[in-house]
């Protein structure tokens, strides 16, 4: 995941949404003072496919998110 969040800096957490409605935290990474950051990691194992992702700020606010229209089992 690559982020360009102009006006934001500090740590962000990645939260995955699964098809069964559950969520799982998938690590964190730092944004530069300019709002740039990147992270790559394998998706945690689970029984339900991942249907979306959210990035949360340190206080838990949603910075960005995406829903996947298709997923593979």
PEGI-V400628 format. One record per residue. N is the residue number from 1. SS is DSSP state (a for helix, b for strand, c for the rest). D_CENTER is the distance of its C-alpha to the mean C-alpha in Angstrom with 1 decimal. Layout:
BEGIN
N;SS;D_CENTER, N;SS;D_CENTER
END
This chain:
BEGIN
1;c;7.7, 2;b;10.0, 3;b;10.0, 4;b;13.2, 5;c;13.1, 6;c;16.9, 7;c;18.1, 8;c;15.2, 9;c;15.3, 10;b;14.6, 11;b;11.8, 12;b;8.2, 13;b;6.2, 14;b;3.0, 15;b;4.6, 16;b;6.1, 17;b;9.1, 18;b;12.3, 19;c;15.5, 20;c;17.5, 21;c;15.5, 22;c;14.1, 23;b;10.7, 24;b;9.8, 25;b;8.1, 26;b;7.2, 27;b;8.3, 28;b;8.3, 29;b;9.9, 30;b;12.4, 31;b;13.0, 32;c;16.6, 33;c;19.1, 34;c;18.8, 35;c;15.0, 36;b;14.2, 37;b;11.9, 38;b;10.6, 39;c;9.4, 40;c;10.4, 41;c;11.0, 42;c;12.4, 43;c;10.8, 44;c;12.5, 45;c;15.7, 46;c;16.3, 47;c;18.9, 48;c;16.9, 49;c;15.0, 50;b;11.3, 51;b;11.6, 52;b;8.3, 53;b;4.6, 54;b;4.0, 55;b;4.0, 56;b;7.2, 57;c;10.3, 58;c;12.8, 59;c;14.7, 60;c;12.0, 61;c;12.1, 62;b;9.5, 63;b;9.3, 64;b;7.8, 65;b;7.0, 66;b;8.5, 67;b;10.8, 68;c;12.5, 69;c;16.2, 70;c;17.2, 71;c;16.2, 72;c;18.4, 73;c;19.6
END
